[in-house]
Amino acid sequence: FVFLGHSRLKGSEDLGEGLKAVWQLEQDVSVAGGGATQWGNRESFIGLAGEFGTLRAGRVANQFDDASQAIDPWDSNNDVASQLGIFKRHDDMPVSVRYDSPDFSGFSGSVQFVPAQNSKSAYTPAYVAVENGVAKKVAAVVGKPGSDVYYAGLNYKNGGFAGNYAFKYAKHANVGRDAFELFLLGSGSDQAKGTDPLKNHQVHRLTGGYEEGGLNLALAAQLDLSENADKTKNSTTEIAATASYRFGNAVPRIK
């Protein structure tokens, strides 16, 4: 089916003894007939599901992407600081392996591993340099990838109440110091893809919500920590809140 600019095909096959093979193929769709042509460029995976939980490999959404469903019903992608897109900068669908546990009295958890080869590479965007009055285009440079990336998540649901904790860690993360400063200014420029790797990059996000009838409330807090090559430290704390209420087919929301 097609939903919010992307199409999705998914299915499962009974393998017997409570074991199922599961798969999904999802990609962006340009309604206006533009780009978005890469096959399987969104969440696409194969896996196994059973009483032990679910194990998936491929391009799998991380725990931050899961948590954003409560705080961002608009699926924001605007990187201006006043928009939720910047809060969701750690949402990703990396090529990875992810395990999700079964439900235990409302609690469930997940762990995810992204090999260094699939982590984001250091990147210097193409730019135009002027020398002696002559404009010259300098090509983009793609450097080595960052280190392995680890994710973990813990979920709780009881009636209309739901909570989620998401965690990320990378010993070396290619979102350079310039990128860190640019995001504080709300820049959506390609310059935000810095080449100065951050060290010991970790992110913590706690999300809570309540849903009853047409009412939906959600609150999230996020802590982003890292070190620069010169041993100085970066730290940001962010809070996002969303409220909505359904009136028939209309759903007014505030954030």
ZISUL-V508999 format. One record per backbone hydrogen bond with DSSP energy under -1.0 kcal/mol. NH is the residue of the N-H (numbers start at 1). CO is the residue of the C=O. E is the energy in kcal/mol with one decimal. If there is no record, write none. Layout:
BEGIN
NH/CO/E
NH/CO/E
END
This chain:
BEGIN
3/6/-3.5
6/3/-1.2
7/27/-2.7
8/1/-2.5
9/25/-2.9
11/23/-2.1
13/21/-2.4
15/19/-2.9
19/16/-1.5
20/49/-2.6
21/13/-2.8
22/47/-2.3
23/11/-2.2
24/45/-2.2
25/9/-3.4
27/7/-2.1
29/5/-3.6
33/30/-1.6
42/26/-2.2
44/59/-1.4
45/24/-1.7
46/57/-2.1
47/22/-2.1
48/55/-2.3
49/20/-2.6
50/53/-2.5
53/50/-1.6
54/100/-2.7
55/48/-3.0
56/98/-2.8
57/46/-2.7
58/96/-2.2
59/44/-2.8
60/58/-1.1
60/94/-2.0
62/92/-2.5
66/62/-1.6
67/63/-2.1
68/64/-1.6
69/66/-1.3
70/67/-1.3
72/68/-2.4
75/72/-1.4
83/80/-2.7
88/84/-1.7
89/86/-1.3
91/88/-2.0
96/58/-3.2
97/113/-2.0
98/56/-2.6
99/111/-2.8
100/54/-2.8
101/109/-2.9
104/107/-3.6
107/104/-1.9
108/155/-1.9
110/153/-2.1
111/99/-2.0
112/151/-2.2
113/97/-2.6
114/149/-2.8
118/115/-1.9
119/116/-1.1
122/144/-1.9
123/194/-1.0
124/141/-2.7
127/138/-1.9
129/136/-3.3
131/134/-2.7
134/131/-1.9
136/129/-3.3
138/127/-3.7
141/124/-2.4
143/122/-2.9
146/120/-1.2
147/172/-2.2
149/114/-2.5
150/169/-2.7
151/112/-2.5
152/167/-1.8
153/110/-2.5
154/165/-2.2
155/108/-3.3
156/163/-2.4
157/106/-1.6
158/161/-2.6
161/158/-2.0
162/209/-2.1
163/156/-2.9
164/207/-2.7
165/154/-2.6
166/205/-2.7
167/152/-2.5
168/203/-1.9
169/150/-2.3
170/201/-2.3
173/198/-2.6
175/173/-1.9
180/176/-2.0
181/177/-2.3
182/178/-2.6
183/179/-2.3
184/180/-1.3
185/181/-1.1
187/182/-2.7
192/189/-1.8
193/190/-2.1
194/192/-1.5
198/173/-3.0
199/227/-3.0
200/171/-2.3
201/170/-2.2
202/225/-2.5
203/168/-1.9
204/223/-2.6
205/166/-2.4
206/221/-2.6
207/164/-3.0
208/219/-2.7
209/162/-2.6
210/217/-2.5
211/160/-1.9
212/215/-2.1
215/212/-2.4
216/244/-2.5
217/210/-2.8
218/242/-2.4
219/208/-2.7
220/240/-2.9
221/206/-2.4
222/238/-2.8
223/204/-3.0
224/236/-2.4
225/202/-2.9
226/234/-1.8
227/199/-2.1
228/232/-3.1
231/228/-2.0
234/226/-2.9
236/224/-1.9
238/222/-2.6
240/220/-2.7
242/218/-2.6
243/254/-2.4
244/216/-2.3
245/252/-1.6
246/214/-1.4
247/250/-3.5
250/247/-2.3
254/243/-2.5
END
